[in-house]
Every structure is written in structure tokens, then in C-alpha cells.
């Protein structure tokens, strides 16, 4: 499931609102350890373009 989420996020990364929507859906459907791995992956790959979105979504 995590690999699928990464694929989706990669494909929608051009649109900030769609990226945030998909990220929120992913966080709601993944297990805690998968969320931690997703968080690290997102910050590694998208912190330059989507930092505010990442901070909002992972600020739980």
C-alpha cells in the first residue's frame, strides 16, 4: 500500500491542492509505521515544493 501511495503522490505532485488531498487520504489509511516512512519520504522528495502542506498534514 505504501508503494502505491508514493506512486500516486508522485503523479499528483504538480498540483498542490491535489497533492494535499491525496496525502491526507494516505495518512488516514496507512499504519503508524507506514506513516512514519511516508513522512520521511515526503520530506526527502517534496520539502522544497510542498513544505507548508507537509507541515500541515504531518502536524498531528
Secondary structure, DSSP 8 states (H G I E B T S, - for coil): -HHHHHHHHHHHTTSHHHHHHHHHHHHHHS-HHHHHHHHHHHHHHHHHHHHHHHHHHT--
